[in-house]
Amino acid sequence: MNRTNLNLFVLFLFFGVYFGLDQLFFASVHSKMTSLLHNRTLGHISTYGLSLLPLLVGAFLLRPKDQDTLISKFGLNGSFISGLAIGGLATLPMFIGYAFKFSLIKEPDFNSLMINTVSAGFFEELIFRAYFFGLVYRYTRLGFIPAILATSFVFALLHLYQSQDPVELALIFTTTFFGSVLFGWLYTEWKFNLWVPIALHILMNLAWMLFDVDDTAAGNWYANSFRFLTITIVITLTVIKAKRMHGGLQVNRKTLWRKS
């Protein structure tokens, strides 16, 4: 078995183990950890931390072993300040636009806010962008498109709990699917600095939750207009950075389908 096939087998095997255990035991472990720690946020974070163990094993087993440290395999060795600055600048239109149109949530639930912003943004990027997409792209010869399709499909499916309406479900799937593609592209172009998509993910979720915008990821036209402006800004910043670095965009016609 060549290195690409071996690494693909390892990555998908341990993602399957993670996903199966998550579906079977996350809720019960979360309940026990919340009772033990007397805090829903800490219970959620600690349960997610435990659930990552199969992914850590999968990442550790990749060949060649000395290509990256475990921290760098998950993109956490990049600049946190850069990630926060890019995410903060790009999401300014959402916070400003929503402040003019929507009222602040009067009594936000702190635990829900932390779980759906900080915890969701950090762990979803760690699992779906760093592991499921990033390691497939970095440790195999697969190009950007085949590497991103599987993770984006699963990522979108896992957000369909937000509605039962077929039209709204289609909008949620489309929004989260292309959101996953965007985060994966940003992760690649910022030299696998996971703090960039983490910060953007957290701050976009925070703007959505601080104001009385919408209960689902689909949103309405006004809310989405500022979300699209945020996306435009972060894409523009990324393209400008790529041109100034003289290396050009990392995702190009040579890396779209299969890397040499």
Number of C-alpha atoms within 10 A of each C-alpha: 7 7 14 16 13 15 22 18 15 21 24 16 15 20 21 14 15 19 16 12 13 17 9 10 12 18 13 11 19 20 14 14 20 19 12 12 12 11 12 20 22 19 21 22 21 16 22 19 11 12 19 18 14 19 24 18 14 21 24 17 14 23 16 11 11 9 11 15 13 16 12 15 22 23 25 16 15 18 13 15 12 15 19 19 14 19 24 20 14 23 25 19 19 22 19 12 16 21 15 8 13 13 12 15 12 9 7 12 9 11 14 13 17 19 18 17 22 20 20 20 22 20 17 18 29 23 19 22 31 27 25 23 28 28 22 25 24 18 21 21 18 20 21 27 16 15 23 25 16 13 23 26 17 16 21 20 16 12 17 18 10 14 16 9 9 9 10 17 21 14 17 22 23 18 16 22 21 16 17 27 20 18 22 26 24 22 23 22 19 20 12 24 23 30 27 29 29 28 26 26 23 23 23 22 19 20 23 22 19 19 18 16 20 12 11 17 21 20 18 11 9 12 18 15 15 19 23 13 16 22 17 13 19 22 16 13 14 17 15 13 16 16 11 9 10 8 9 14 18 16 16 11 12 12 16 15 16 16 14 8
